[in-house]
Amino acid sequence: MHQEINLVNLKNDVISFIKSKQVSTSGYNFSGQRNSTIYSSIFALFILDLFDEVNNLSIRDKNSWIEVIRDQQDVETGLFFPPGLNEHKNLKQILQLTAFCLSALRILDSECKYPLGYMENWDSIYKLDKYFDIYGCFRGVPTSGNMAMFLGIFLTYLYEQSHQPKYIELLEYWFDQHYLYQNKLSGFWNKNTSLNPYHNFQNGFHQMSIFKYWGKPVTNSNKIIDYILKIQDNNGNFSPYPGGSGCYNYDAADILIFLSKQTSYRKFEIIIALKKLLQIIIESQNEDGGFCETQELPTNFFSSFNKNHFSFILKPFNPLLSFIKLKTIYSILRDHNCYLNHFSVIPVSYNSSDLWNTWFKCLTIGEIRDYLSANDNILLSTSFKFHKFIGLGFHKSFT
C-alpha cells in the first residue's frame, strides 16, 4: 500500500516566493529588499532548476543569466570573483562562487569565457599535498572540508573538459589521501573526535560529496551513520539550535541517503529519521512560500528554558551536545537573532525567508522524496531535477 505526500503546493508557493524576490531578468534579492547579489541570483536559478522551470525561460532570459554569470570570471585565474573580493584569490567565498557558477553555466547549457588557470597552482601530487596541508583538510579545521571539496570539483571539471589522464591521476590521489587520513572513530576527516560534533559532520559532508559524485565507497560508513543519527533532535532536525537549518539538515540527510546506497546498516532507522525530517521541513515553510534558517529561536536567553527549548537542549541526552546548543543559542541571541554572510549585503533575520535556505530545504525535500519513493513505498507528487554537475545539488536518483 502506497502512502502519498502532496508536494504540489510546495512547488507553487516556492515559485511564487522566487518571483517576489525578482528585481530584474536575472537579479533577485536574497531576503527582503535591496540585497541582490550574484549569489542570490544563482540560488534563484538553482531553485527554478530544481523544480524544472528553467526550460520555461526564454532564450533572451537565459542569455541574460549567462552574461551576468560569465561577467564575474577573472581572465587570469579563471575564478569567479564576488564584487569587492578581487584581491583575495584563495578565499573560500571565491572558490565557492566559482563552483556555483560552473554549475549554473551547466544548467544554462553554456561554458566559461576563460580556462580555469587557477588549477595550474595545484597540478601535481606534490602541490596537492601542499594544498591539503595549507587548508588543514585532514585536521578538520573550519572550512577545510569546503576547501577539499573545491579541489575535487575543479579536478573533476578539468578532467571532464579535457579528458587528460593527469587529472584522473590527481583525483585518484585525492581519494587515496582521504582514505589514508580518515578518522576511523568518526568516519570523517578530523584529528579530534571530541570537538563540536555538528562541525565534524558538516565539514566532512563536503568531502563526502566528491565520493558521492564518483560513486566511491566510503569506509567506516557504519560509524558515520551512528554519528549522524545520534545528533537528530526530538523534532527531527540536525542543527545546534531549535527549528533546524538549511545547511545542517541537508548535510545530514544527504550523508544518510548516500551511505544507504552502500550499506543496509540501520536502514529502518534512517527511513524513520528522514520521514521525521521531511515532515518538519514541510511544516516550516513560511507564509510567503520561502524557507528561513529557523522559526523557533527563543526571543531571549531566559526563554530558552521554556518547555520546548528545554527539551531541545537536553534531548537526546548528551552533555557535549547540550553545551554546544546552549552556547550556539547564546551566540545567536547576542547577535539579535540576525546573521550576515557573503550571500547578502545586509543582516538577515533567522526567521525571514531567504534564497539559500529555500534552495537547501527544497533540495533536502527532493532527495528525501527520491529516497522514500524507492525504499519505503511512499509516493510523493512533484518531481525534482537535480544537478548533473559535481558539488552541492548533485544527486543521483534511486529510480
Buried (B, 14 or more C-beta within 10 A) or exposed (E): EEEEBEBEEBBEBBBEBBEEBBBEBBBBBBBBEEBBBBBBBBBBBBBBBBBEBBEEBEEEBBBBBBEBBBEBBBEEBBBBBBEEEEEEBEBBBBBBBBBBBBBBBBBBEBEBBBBBEBBEEBBEBEBBEEBBEEBBBBBBBEBBBBBBBBBBBBBBBBBEEEEEEEBBBBBBBBBEBBEEBBBEEBBBBBEEBEBBBBBBBBBBBBBBBBBBBBEBEBBBBEBBBBBBBEBBBEBBBBBBBBBBBBBBBBBBBBBBBBBBEEBEBBBEBBBBBBBBBBBBBBEBBBEBBBBBBBBBBBEEEEEBEEEBBEEBBBEEEBEEBBEBBBEBBEEBBEEEBBBEEBBBBEBBBBBBBBBBBBBBBBBBBBBBBBBBBBBBEBEBEBBBBBBEBBBBBBBEBBE
